[in-house]
Amino acid sequence: MRVVVNYRASARQAEEVVSAISAAGGEAVAIQADVTELGNVAAMFDKTQQQWGRVDVLVHNALIPFDVTSFADLSWEQLGGKLDRELHAAFLITKAVVRG
C-alpha cells in the first residue's frame, strides 16, 4: 500500500517512518496537518489525491495529549476534552475520505 504518514509537529519522526516504509519496498509520503482543524484535513486529503488518487484504507490514530494520572484522580474534563478532540478529528478525517 501507499501510505500517507500524517504528523502535526514531529516532521523528523514522520520522515523516519517514511524511510522505513520505503526501505521495506513500500511507498510513503509525510504530510503535515493538525487533524483537529478542518482546513488542515482538507489540505492533507487534497495533497493525497493529487499524489495518489483516492484513499482505500483509513487508520485513525491521532492522539490528543493529556495529563497522565491515576484513573482515581482523573477528572471528566481531562478525559472528556481528550475524547471530544479525538472523535472530532476522526469525524473530520472520515468526512474527507467519504467525499472522495
Jmol script that loads the backbone (N, CA, C; Angstrom):
load data "model"
ATOM      1  N   MET A   1       0.836  -1.181   0.000  1.00  0.00           N
ATOM      2  CA  MET A   1       0.000   0.000   0.000  1.00  0.00           C
ATOM      3  C   MET A   1       0.878   1.241   0.000  1.00  0.00           C
ATOM      4  N   ARG A   2       0.328   2.287  -0.523  1.00  0.00           N
ATOM      5  CA  ARG A   2       0.963   3.600  -0.413  1.00  0.00           C
ATOM      6  C   ARG A   2       0.447   4.234   0.865  1.00  0.00           C
ATOM      7  N   VAL A   3       1.332   4.860   1.596  1.00  0.00           N
ATOM      8  CA  VAL A   3       0.990   5.340   2.928  1.00  0.00           C
ATOM      9  C   VAL A   3       1.256   6.833   3.054  1.00  0.00           C
ATOM     10  N   VAL A   4       0.276   7.549   3.585  1.00  0.00           N
ATOM     11  CA  VAL A   4       0.480   8.930   3.993  1.00  0.00           C
ATOM     12  C   VAL A   4       0.758   8.897   5.490  1.00  0.00           C
ATOM     13  N   VAL A   5       1.915   9.387   5.872  1.00  0.00           N
ATOM     14  CA  VAL A   5       2.279   9.481   7.280  1.00  0.00           C
ATOM     15  C   VAL A   5       1.945  10.901   7.714  1.00  0.00           C
ATOM     16  N   ASN A   6       0.876  11.029   8.453  1.00  0.00           N
ATOM     17  CA  ASN A   6       0.441  12.347   8.923  1.00  0.00           C
ATOM     18  C   ASN A   6       1.160  12.685  10.216  1.00  0.00           C
ATOM     19  N   TYR A   7       1.539  13.934  10.339  1.00  0.00           N
ATOM     20  CA  TYR A   7       2.128  14.415  11.583  1.00  0.00           C
ATOM     21  C   TYR A   7       1.667  15.843  11.822  1.00  0.00           C
ATOM     22  N   ARG A   8       1.646  16.226  13.076  1.00  0.00           N
ATOM     23  CA  ARG A   8       1.293  17.605  13.419  1.00  0.00           C
ATOM     24  C   ARG A   8       2.549  18.429  13.626  1.00  0.00           C
ATOM     25  N   ALA A   9       3.513  17.892  14.405  1.00  0.00           N
ATOM     26  CA  ALA A   9       4.693  18.681  14.741  1.00  0.00           C
ATOM     27  C   ALA A   9       5.996  17.889  14.670  1.00  0.00           C
ATOM     28  N   SER A  10       5.937  16.602  14.466  1.00  0.00           N
ATOM     29  CA  SER A  10       7.140  15.764  14.543  1.00  0.00           C
ATOM     30  C   SER A  10       7.603  15.326  13.153  1.00  0.00           C
ATOM     31  N   ALA A  11       8.071  16.273  12.373  1.00  0.00           N
ATOM     32  CA  ALA A  11       8.495  16.009  10.991  1.00  0.00           C
ATOM     33  C   ALA A  11       9.611  14.968  10.924  1.00  0.00           C
ATOM     34  N   ARG A  12      10.579  15.070  11.824  1.00  0.00           N
ATOM     35  CA  ARG A  12      11.711  14.136  11.786  1.00  0.00           C
ATOM     36  C   ARG A  12      11.236  12.700  11.989  1.00  0.00           C
ATOM     37  N   GLN A  13      10.372  12.487  12.960  1.00  0.00           N
ATOM     38  CA  GLN A  13       9.876  11.131  13.218  1.00  0.00           C
ATOM     39  C   GLN A  13       9.021  10.638  12.048  1.00  0.00           C
ATOM     40  N   ALA A  14       8.238  11.524  11.454  1.00  0.00           N
ATOM     41  CA  ALA A  14       7.428  11.126  10.302  1.00  0.00           C
ATOM     42  C   ALA A  14       8.320  10.710   9.141  1.00  0.00           C
ATOM     43  N   GLU A  15       9.392  11.438   8.907  1.00  0.00           N
ATOM     44  CA  GLU A  15      10.319  11.083   7.828  1.00  0.00           C
ATOM     45  C   GLU A  15      11.031   9.769   8.107  1.00  0.00           C
ATOM     46  N   GLU A  16      11.273   9.470   9.378  1.00  0.00           N
ATOM     47  CA  GLU A  16      11.854   8.173   9.737  1.00  0.00           C
ATOM     48  C   GLU A  16      10.900   7.037   9.381  1.00  0.00           C
ATOM     49  N   VAL A  17       9.618   7.232   9.618  1.00  0.00           N
ATOM     50  CA  VAL A  17       8.616   6.221   9.260  1.00  0.00           C
ATOM     51  C   VAL A  17       8.555   6.069   7.743  1.00  0.00           C
ATOM     52  N   VAL A  18       8.579   7.184   7.015  1.00  0.00           N
ATOM     53  CA  VAL A  18       8.584   7.144   5.548  1.00  0.00           C
ATOM     54  C   VAL A  18       9.799   6.371   5.055  1.00  0.00           C
ATOM     55  N   SER A  19      10.956   6.628   5.643  1.00  0.00           N
ATOM     56  CA  SER A  19      12.185   5.924   5.246  1.00  0.00           C
ATOM     57  C   SER A  19      12.082   4.427   5.505  1.00  0.00           C
ATOM     58  N   ALA A  20      11.501   4.054   6.639  1.00  0.00           N
ATOM     59  CA  ALA A  20      11.350   2.630   6.964  1.00  0.00           C
ATOM     60  C   ALA A  20      10.399   1.946   5.983  1.00  0.00           C
ATOM     61  N   ILE A  21       9.332   2.611   5.623  1.00  0.00           N
ATOM     62  CA  ILE A  21       8.388   2.049   4.653  1.00  0.00           C
ATOM     63  C   ILE A  21       9.058   1.904   3.295  1.00  0.00           C
ATOM     64  N   SER A  22       9.785   2.919   2.892  1.00  0.00           N
ATOM     65  CA  SER A  22      10.491   2.876   1.607  1.00  0.00           C
ATOM     66  C   SER A  22      11.549   1.774   1.595  1.00  0.00           C
ATOM     67  N   ALA A  23      12.279   1.630   2.689  1.00  0.00           N
ATOM     68  CA  ALA A  23      13.307   0.588   2.783  1.00  0.00           C
ATOM     69  C   ALA A  23      12.709  -0.809   2.693  1.00  0.00           C
ATOM     70  N   ALA A  24      11.462  -0.951   3.104  1.00  0.00           N
ATOM     71  CA  ALA A  24      10.775  -2.243   3.046  1.00  0.00           C
ATOM     72  C   ALA A  24      10.097  -2.472   1.691  1.00  0.00           C
ATOM     73  N   GLY A  25      10.277  -1.505   0.763  1.00  0.00           N
ATOM     74  CA  GLY A  25       9.727  -1.665  -0.573  1.00  0.00           C
ATOM     75  C   GLY A  25       8.394  -0.976  -0.799  1.00  0.00           C
ATOM     76  N   GLY A  26       7.924  -0.234   0.174  1.00  0.00           N
ATOM     77  CA  GLY A  26       6.647   0.464   0.036  1.00  0.00           C
ATOM     78  C   GLY A  26       6.827   1.882  -0.463  1.00  0.00           C
ATOM     79  N   GLU A  27       5.719   2.568  -0.590  1.00  0.00           N
ATOM     80  CA  GLU A  27       5.725   3.969  -0.973  1.00  0.00           C
ATOM     81  C   GLU A  27       5.073   4.757   0.143  1.00  0.00           C
ATOM     82  N   ALA A  28       5.675   5.877   0.497  1.00  0.00           N
ATOM     83  CA  ALA A  28       5.117   6.690   1.576  1.00  0.00           C
ATOM     84  C   ALA A  28       5.520   8.139   1.392  1.00  0.00           C
ATOM     85  N   VAL A  29       4.714   9.003   1.973  1.00  0.00           N
ATOM     86  CA  VAL A  29       4.990  10.434   1.988  1.00  0.00           C
ATOM     87  C   VAL A  29       4.506  10.970   3.330  1.00  0.00           C
ATOM     88  N   ALA A  30       5.241  11.924   3.881  1.00  0.00           N
ATOM     89  CA  ALA A  30       4.827  12.572   5.122  1.00  0.00           C
ATOM     90  C   ALA A  30       4.095  13.860   4.769  1.00  0.00           C
ATOM     91  N   ILE A  31       2.947  14.079   5.403  1.00  0.00           N
ATOM     92  CA  ILE A  31       2.174  15.298   5.191  1.00  0.00           C
ATOM     93  C   ILE A  31       1.808  15.877   6.550  1.00  0.00           C
ATOM     94  N   GLN A  32       2.155  17.133   6.747  1.00  0.00           N
ATOM     95  CA  GLN A  32       1.848  17.825   7.999  1.00  0.00           C
ATOM     96  C   GLN A  32       0.400  18.297   7.980  1.00  0.00           C
ATOM     97  N   ALA A  33      -0.326  18.013   9.055  1.00  0.00           N
ATOM     98  CA  ALA A  33      -1.690  18.507   9.213  1.00  0.00           C
ATOM     99  C   ALA A  33      -2.128  18.296  10.653  1.00  0.00           C
ATOM    100  N   ASP A  34      -2.742  19.316  11.217  1.00  0.00           N
ATOM    101  CA  ASP A  34      -3.403  19.177  12.515  1.00  0.00           C
ATOM    102  C   ASP A  34      -4.795  18.641  12.210  1.00  0.00           C
ATOM    103  N   VAL A  35      -5.035  17.386  12.545  1.00  0.00           N
ATOM    104  CA  VAL A  35      -6.287  16.740  12.146  1.00  0.00           C
ATOM    105  C   VAL A  35      -7.490  17.188  12.961  1.00  0.00           C
ATOM    106  N   THR A  36      -7.285  18.116  13.883  1.00  0.00           N
ATOM    107  CA  THR A  36      -8.422  18.703  14.576  1.00  0.00           C
ATOM    108  C   THR A  36      -8.898  19.978  13.875  1.00  0.00           C
ATOM    109  N   GLU A  37      -8.212  20.365  12.801  1.00  0.00           N
ATOM    110  CA  GLU A  37      -8.539  21.581  12.052  1.00  0.00           C
ATOM    111  C   GLU A  37      -9.036  21.217  10.653  1.00  0.00           C
ATOM    112  N   LEU A  38     -10.257  21.619  10.325  1.00  0.00           N
ATOM    113  CA  LEU A  38     -10.882  21.273   9.046  1.00  0.00           C
ATOM    114  C   LEU A  38     -10.013  21.667   7.855  1.00  0.00           C
ATOM    115  N   GLY A  39      -9.473  22.857   7.846  1.00  0.00           N
ATOM    116  CA  GLY A  39      -8.638  23.304   6.727  1.00  0.00           C
ATOM    117  C   GLY A  39      -7.396  22.459   6.542  1.00  0.00           C
ATOM    118  N   ASN A  40      -6.775  22.050   7.643  1.00  0.00           N
ATOM    119  CA  ASN A  40      -5.600  21.182   7.573  1.00  0.00           C
ATOM    120  C   ASN A  40      -5.955  19.822   7.003  1.00  0.00           C
ATOM    121  N   VAL A  41      -7.088  19.280   7.436  1.00  0.00           N
ATOM    122  CA  VAL A  41      -7.539  17.975   6.944  1.00  0.00           C
ATOM    123  C   VAL A  41      -7.827  18.045   5.446  1.00  0.00           C
ATOM    124  N   ALA A  42      -8.515  19.090   5.020  1.00  0.00           N
ATOM    125  CA  ALA A  42      -8.832  19.253   3.598  1.00  0.00           C
ATOM    126  C   ALA A  42      -7.561  19.349   2.765  1.00  0.00           C
ATOM    127  N   ALA A  43      -6.583  20.113   3.240  1.00  0.00           N
ATOM    128  CA  ALA A  43      -5.324  20.256   2.511  1.00  0.00           C
ATOM    129  C   ALA A  43      -4.571  18.927   2.441  1.00  0.00           C
ATOM    130  N   MET A  44      -4.582  18.162   3.532  1.00  0.00           N
ATOM    131  CA  MET A  44      -3.903  16.866   3.540  1.00  0.00           C
ATOM    132  C   MET A  44      -4.534  15.922   2.519  1.00  0.00           C
ATOM    133  N   PHE A  45      -5.860  15.895   2.458  1.00  0.00           N
ATOM    134  CA  PHE A  45      -6.511  14.996   1.514  1.00  0.00           C
ATOM    135  C   PHE A  45      -6.392  15.489   0.079  1.00  0.00           C
ATOM    136  N   ASP A  46      -6.336  16.790  -0.117  1.00  0.00           N
ATOM    137  CA  ASP A  46      -6.073  17.315  -1.463  1.00  0.00           C
ATOM    138  C   ASP A  46      -4.696  16.863  -1.946  1.00  0.00           C
ATOM    139  N   LYS A  47      -3.695  16.971  -1.079  1.00  0.00           N
ATOM    140  CA  LYS A  47      -2.334  16.534  -1.436  1.00  0.00           C
ATOM    141  C   LYS A  47      -2.314  15.030  -1.712  1.00  0.00           C
ATOM    142  N   THR A  48      -3.024  14.271  -0.891  1.00  0.00           N
ATOM    143  CA  THR A  48      -3.077  12.814  -1.068  1.00  0.00           C
ATOM    144  C   THR A  48      -3.712  12.469  -2.412  1.00  0.00           C
ATOM    145  N   GLN A  49      -4.823  13.103  -2.731  1.00  0.00           N
ATOM    146  CA  GLN A  49      -5.495  12.822  -4.003  1.00  0.00           C
ATOM    147  C   GLN A  49      -4.646  13.254  -5.193  1.00  0.00           C
ATOM    148  N   GLN A  50      -3.947  14.359  -5.077  1.00  0.00           N
ATOM    149  CA  GLN A  50      -3.071  14.809  -6.168  1.00  0.00           C
ATOM    150  C   GLN A  50      -1.947  13.808  -6.402  1.00  0.00           C
ATOM    151  N   GLN A  51      -1.422  13.243  -5.329  1.00  0.00           N
ATOM    152  CA  GLN A  51      -0.294  12.328  -5.452  1.00  0.00           C
ATOM    153  C   GLN A  51      -0.729  10.930  -5.872  1.00  0.00           C
ATOM    154  N   TRP A  52      -1.806  10.420  -5.259  1.00  0.00           N
ATOM    155  CA  TRP A  52      -2.157   9.018  -5.465  1.00  0.00           C
ATOM    156  C   TRP A  52      -3.618   8.760  -5.799  1.00  0.00           C
ATOM    157  N   GLY A  53      -4.445   9.739  -5.803  1.00  0.00           N
ATOM    158  CA  GLY A  53      -5.858   9.490  -6.065  1.00  0.00           C
ATOM    159  C   GLY A  53      -6.615   9.193  -4.798  1.00  0.00           C
ATOM    160  N   ARG A  54      -7.520   8.269  -4.885  1.00  0.00           N
ATOM    161  CA  ARG A  54      -8.428   8.000  -3.771  1.00  0.00           C
ATOM    162  C   ARG A  54      -7.737   7.331  -2.577  1.00  0.00           C
ATOM    163  N   VAL A  55      -8.442   7.336  -1.466  1.00  0.00           N
ATOM    164  CA  VAL A  55      -7.987   6.672  -0.249  1.00  0.00           C
ATOM    165  C   VAL A  55      -8.763   5.376  -0.116  1.00  0.00           C
ATOM    166  N   ASP A  56      -8.044   4.268   0.012  1.00  0.00           N
ATOM    167  CA  ASP A  56      -8.696   2.962   0.149  1.00  0.00           C
ATOM    168  C   ASP A  56      -8.805   2.505   1.602  1.00  0.00           C
ATOM    169  N   VAL A  57      -7.855   2.888   2.428  1.00  0.00           N
ATOM    170  CA  VAL A  57      -7.840   2.474   3.834  1.00  0.00           C
ATOM    171  C   VAL A  57      -7.522   3.699   4.676  1.00  0.00           C
ATOM    172  N   LEU A  58      -8.262   3.867   5.743  1.00  0.00           N
ATOM    173  CA  LEU A  58      -8.032   4.983   6.652  1.00  0.00           C
ATOM    174  C   LEU A  58      -7.778   4.430   8.047  1.00  0.00           C
ATOM    175  N   VAL A  59      -6.705   4.875   8.665  1.00  0.00           N
ATOM    176  CA  VAL A  59      -6.386   4.474  10.031  1.00  0.00           C
ATOM    177  C   VAL A  59      -6.473   5.712  10.917  1.00  0.00           C
ATOM    178  N   HIS A  60      -7.357   5.654  11.892  1.00  0.00           N
ATOM    179  CA  HIS A  60      -7.466   6.746  12.868  1.00  0.00           C
ATOM    180  C   HIS A  60      -6.480   6.450  13.993  1.00  0.00           C
ATOM    181  N   ASN A  61      -5.482   7.294  14.135  1.00  0.00           N
ATOM    182  CA  ASN A  61      -4.544   7.073  15.225  1.00  0.00           C
ATOM    183  C   ASN A  61      -4.059   8.372  15.853  1.00  0.00           C
ATOM    184  N   ALA A  62      -4.816   9.437  15.677  1.00  0.00           N
ATOM    185  CA  ALA A  62      -4.435  10.709  16.291  1.00  0.00           C
ATOM    186  C   ALA A  62      -4.567  10.595  17.810  1.00  0.00           C
ATOM    187  N   LEU A  63      -3.561  11.051  18.486  1.00  0.00           N
ATOM    188  CA  LEU A  63      -3.557  11.014  19.941  1.00  0.00           C
ATOM    189  C   LEU A  63      -3.507  12.447  20.449  1.00  0.00           C
ATOM    190  N   ILE A  64      -4.501  12.832  21.201  1.00  0.00           N
ATOM    191  CA  ILE A  64      -4.532  14.145  21.818  1.00  0.00           C
ATOM    192  C   ILE A  64      -3.899  14.003  23.200  1.00  0.00           C
ATOM    193  N   PRO A  65      -2.796  14.706  23.448  1.00  0.00           N
ATOM    194  CA  PRO A  65      -2.124  14.561  24.747  1.00  0.00           C
ATOM    195  C   PRO A  65      -3.001  15.038  25.911  1.00  0.00           C
ATOM    196  N   PHE A  66      -2.780  14.446  27.049  1.00  0.00           N
ATOM    197  CA  PHE A  66      -3.448  14.878  28.273  1.00  0.00           C
ATOM    198  C   PHE A  66      -2.582  14.489  29.447  1.00  0.00           C
ATOM    199  N   ASP A  67      -2.869  15.079  30.600  1.00  0.00           N
ATOM    200  CA  ASP A  67      -2.092  14.774  31.799  1.00  0.00           C
ATOM    201  C   ASP A  67      -2.356  13.333  32.217  1.00  0.00           C
ATOM    202  N   VAL A  68      -1.291  12.556  32.303  1.00  0.00           N
ATOM    203  CA  VAL A  68      -1.424  11.162  32.720  1.00  0.00           C
ATOM    204  C   VAL A  68      -1.448  11.132  34.245  1.00  0.00           C
ATOM    205  N   THR A  69      -2.474  10.529  34.758  1.00  0.00           N
ATOM    206  CA  THR A  69      -2.646  10.407  36.202  1.00  0.00           C
ATOM    207  C   THR A  69      -3.387   9.101  36.477  1.00  0.00           C
ATOM    208  N   SER A  70      -3.537   8.770  37.705  1.00  0.00           N
ATOM    209  CA  SER A  70      -4.300   7.564  38.023  1.00  0.00           C
ATOM    210  C   SER A  70      -5.764   7.818  37.679  1.00  0.00           C
ATOM    211  N   PHE A  71      -6.471   6.759  37.332  1.00  0.00           N
ATOM    212  CA  PHE A  71      -7.882   6.911  36.990  1.00  0.00           C
ATOM    213  C   PHE A  71      -8.661   7.530  38.150  1.00  0.00           C
ATOM    214  N   ALA A  72      -8.284   7.193  39.361  1.00  0.00           N
ATOM    215  CA  ALA A  72      -8.974   7.725  40.539  1.00  0.00           C
ATOM    216  C   ALA A  72      -8.877   9.246  40.606  1.00  0.00           C
ATOM    217  N   ASP A  73      -7.788   9.808  40.094  1.00  0.00           N
ATOM    218  CA  ASP A  73      -7.582  11.256  40.139  1.00  0.00           C
ATOM    219  C   ASP A  73      -7.989  11.960  38.855  1.00  0.00           C
ATOM    220  N   LEU A  74      -8.382  11.198  37.839  1.00  0.00           N
ATOM    221  CA  LEU A  74      -8.723  11.765  36.540  1.00  0.00           C
ATOM    222  C   LEU A  74     -10.102  12.413  36.586  1.00  0.00           C
ATOM    223  N   SER A  75     -10.198  13.636  36.055  1.00  0.00           N
ATOM    224  CA  SER A  75     -11.495  14.302  36.011  1.00  0.00           C
ATOM    225  C   SER A  75     -12.132  14.086  34.636  1.00  0.00           C
ATOM    226  N   TRP A  76     -13.457  14.245  34.582  1.00  0.00           N
ATOM    227  CA  TRP A  76     -14.131  14.121  33.290  1.00  0.00           C
ATOM    228  C   TRP A  76     -13.667  15.214  32.341  1.00  0.00           C
ATOM    229  N   GLU A  77     -13.391  16.395  32.847  1.00  0.00           N
ATOM    230  CA  GLU A  77     -12.924  17.481  31.994  1.00  0.00           C
ATOM    231  C   GLU A  77     -11.633  17.094  31.277  1.00  0.00           C
ATOM    232  N   GLN A  78     -10.723  16.423  31.991  1.00  0.00           N
ATOM    233  CA  GLN A  78      -9.473  15.979  31.378  1.00  0.00           C
ATOM    234  C   GLN A  78      -9.736  14.914  30.307  1.00  0.00           C
ATOM    235  N   LEU A  79     -10.455  13.883  30.673  1.00  0.00           N
ATOM    236  CA  LEU A  79     -10.704  12.782  29.754  1.00  0.00           C
ATOM    237  C   LEU A  79     -11.705  13.168  28.679  1.00  0.00           C
ATOM    238  N   GLY A  80     -12.774  13.854  29.049  1.00  0.00           N
ATOM    239  CA  GLY A  80     -13.803  14.232  28.092  1.00  0.00           C
ATOM    240  C   GLY A  80     -13.281  15.162  27.012  1.00  0.00           C
ATOM    241  N   GLY A  81     -12.436  16.102  27.376  1.00  0.00           N
ATOM    242  CA  GLY A  81     -11.847  17.002  26.387  1.00  0.00           C
ATOM    243  C   GLY A  81     -10.980  16.254  25.392  1.00  0.00           C
ATOM    244  N   LYS A  82     -10.219  15.305  25.893  1.00  0.00           N
ATOM    245  CA  LYS A  82      -9.377  14.474  25.028  1.00  0.00           C
ATOM    246  C   LYS A  82     -10.247  13.663  24.070  1.00  0.00           C
ATOM    247  N   LEU A  83     -11.268  13.011  24.600  1.00  0.00           N
ATOM    248  CA  LEU A  83     -12.145  12.193  23.765  1.00  0.00           C
ATOM    249  C   LEU A  83     -12.872  13.034  22.722  1.00  0.00           C
ATOM    250  N   ASP A  84     -13.346  14.200  23.129  1.00  0.00           N
ATOM    251  CA  ASP A  84     -14.049  15.080  22.197  1.00  0.00           C
ATOM    252  C   ASP A  84     -13.144  15.478  21.039  1.00  0.00           C
ATOM    253  N   ARG A  85     -11.916  15.877  21.323  1.00  0.00           N
ATOM    254  CA  ARG A  85     -10.998  16.300  20.260  1.00  0.00           C
ATOM    255  C   ARG A  85     -10.600  15.124  19.366  1.00  0.00           C
ATOM    256  N   GLU A  86     -10.392  13.938  19.954  1.00  0.00           N
ATOM    257  CA  GLU A  86     -10.030  12.775  19.144  1.00  0.00           C
ATOM    258  C   GLU A  86     -11.192  12.343  18.247  1.00  0.00           C
ATOM    259  N   LEU A  87     -12.395  12.342  18.778  1.00  0.00           N
ATOM    260  CA  LEU A  87     -13.558  11.985  17.957  1.00  0.00           C
ATOM    261  C   LEU A  87     -13.819  13.038  16.890  1.00  0.00           C
ATOM    262  N   HIS A  88     -13.609  14.291  17.222  1.00  0.00           N
ATOM    263  CA  HIS A  88     -13.759  15.367  16.240  1.00  0.00           C
ATOM    264  C   HIS A  88     -12.775  15.165  15.091  1.00  0.00           C
ATOM    265  N   ALA A  89     -11.518  14.837  15.420  1.00  0.00           N
ATOM    266  CA  ALA A  89     -10.508  14.576  14.391  1.00  0.00           C
ATOM    267  C   ALA A  89     -10.922  13.387  13.524  1.00  0.00           C
ATOM    268  N   ALA A  90     -11.386  12.307  14.146  1.00  0.00           N
ATOM    269  CA  ALA A  90     -11.827  11.137  13.388  1.00  0.00           C
ATOM    270  C   ALA A  90     -12.985  11.487  12.474  1.00  0.00           C
ATOM    271  N   PHE A  91     -13.912  12.303  12.953  1.00  0.00           N
ATOM    272  CA  PHE A  91     -15.047  12.748  12.148  1.00  0.00           C
ATOM    273  C   PHE A  91     -14.569  13.535  10.932  1.00  0.00           C
ATOM    274  N   LEU A  92     -13.687  14.520  11.149  1.00  0.00           N
ATOM    275  CA  LEU A  92     -13.196  15.347  10.040  1.00  0.00           C
ATOM    276  C   LEU A  92     -12.463  14.517   8.995  1.00  0.00           C
ATOM    277  N   ILE A  93     -11.632  13.614   9.444  1.00  0.00           N
ATOM    278  CA  ILE A  93     -10.861  12.780   8.510  1.00  0.00           C
ATOM    279  C   ILE A  93     -11.788  11.855   7.727  1.00  0.00           C
ATOM    280  N   THR A  94     -12.721  11.232   8.418  1.00  0.00           N
ATOM    281  CA  THR A  94     -13.657  10.323   7.750  1.00  0.00           C
ATOM    282  C   THR A  94     -14.505  11.074   6.721  1.00  0.00           C
ATOM    283  N   LYS A  95     -14.980  12.255   7.072  1.00  0.00           N
ATOM    284  CA  LYS A  95     -15.759  13.053   6.132  1.00  0.00           C
ATOM    285  C   LYS A  95     -14.931  13.374   4.878  1.00  0.00           C
ATOM    286  N   ALA A  96     -13.667  13.688   5.070  1.00  0.00           N
ATOM    287  CA  ALA A  96     -12.795  13.997   3.913  1.00  0.00           C
ATOM    288  C   ALA A  96     -12.633  12.793   3.017  1.00  0.00           C
ATOM    289  N   VAL A  97     -12.485  11.613   3.595  1.00  0.00           N
ATOM    290  CA  VAL A  97     -12.311  10.387   2.803  1.00  0.00           C
ATOM    291  C   VAL A  97     -13.602  10.007   2.102  1.00  0.00           C
ATOM    292  N   VAL A  98     -14.718  10.112   2.786  1.00  0.00           N
ATOM    293  CA  VAL A  98     -16.009   9.699   2.230  1.00  0.00           C
ATOM    294  C   VAL A  98     -16.364  10.548   1.000  1.00  0.00           C
ATOM    295  N   ARG A  99     -16.037  11.819   1.024  1.00  0.00           N
ATOM    296  CA  ARG A  99     -16.372  12.665  -0.131  1.00  0.00           C
ATOM    297  C   ARG A  99     -15.636  12.221  -1.385  1.00  0.00           C
ATOM    298  N   GLY A 100     -14.489  11.559  -1.213  1.00  0.00           N
ATOM    299  CA  GLY A 100     -13.712  11.100  -2.365  1.00  0.00           C
ATOM    300  C   GLY A 100     -14.136   9.722  -2.793  1.00  0.00           C
TER     301      GLY A 100
END
end "model"
wireframe off; spacefill off
backbone 0.3
color backbone group
